Amino acid sequence: MTDQQATRTDGKVSASTLDDEFLTLADLTKEFGSLAAVDSVSLSVPEGELHSIIGPNGAGKTTLFSLIAGSLSPTSGEIRYRGQNITDRDEYQRAQRGISRVFQIAQLFPNLTVRENIRLGLQARDQSMNPFVTVGDGTDEAIERMLDRLNLPPEITAENLAHGDKKKLEMGISITSDPDLLLLDEPTSGVSAGESEDIIDLIDELRDDFTILLIEHDVDMVLKLSDRITVLHQGRVISQGDAETIMADEEVQRAYLGGYKND
């Protein structure tokens, strides 16, 4: 583990680290009235890392994702991405810069087929949402490659897919924009054990091509996939480090894991 990957239980990251990393958050805070949903959160994510955000319900995980994606503005603090301050950039500008988000509830066109949903993702990438517009050479080949990668039936409508397959399809659509940073919000929420394994396999494949931030309640999955983990509790960082460090942290055990043991 490098110095930059050392445990930071106080939630602080040095200024030099913030300048060097792929994604950096510095004292990021989001208040709703008197409630600090995200409270002085700092973390750093090197390019190519799979970094998980865990914690109990209400810890501020999804709010943190909304701040990174640009759908919420912070009360204070700074977000730097690829060395540039993007704190004041809107959601569309951040997407253009390579940040893509997959929501807990799939955002699909239910009456369109799997193939058509993927095509629209490619058209959105090329800034054309007209289904009759040709988006460029290689589009059909790109769709076929994505269908092979997802292993989904191309002509079934999205509304008729199993829940886990809907999650896989949205992940596929999210990477048609060729992002650098992928935000995955509870990708295995509500899926069966078999579907969960398929999603884990897909994420394990995607990590070879993308930097990934993952929110997930499946602790076994987090421990299996993560290079590093940040634990939030009541909006604050209580621990950061690799799986072994997190499992050994007594405060994490008290606040979230409740005596969980990784067998």
Buried (B, 14 or more C-beta within 10 A) or exposed (E): EEEBBEBBBEBEBEEEBBEBBBBBBBBBBBBEEEEBBBBBBBBBBBEBBBBBBBBBEEBBBBBBBBBBBBEBEBBEBBBBBBEEEBBEBEBEEBBEBBBBBBBBEBEBBEEBBBBBBBBBBBBBBBEBEEEEEEBEEEBEEBBEEBBEBBEBEBEEBBEEBBEBBBBBBBBBBBBBBEBBBBBBBBBBBEBEEEBBBBBBEBBEEBBEEBBBBBBBBBBEBBBEBBBBBBBBBBBBBBBBBBBEBBBEBEEBBEBBBEEEEEE
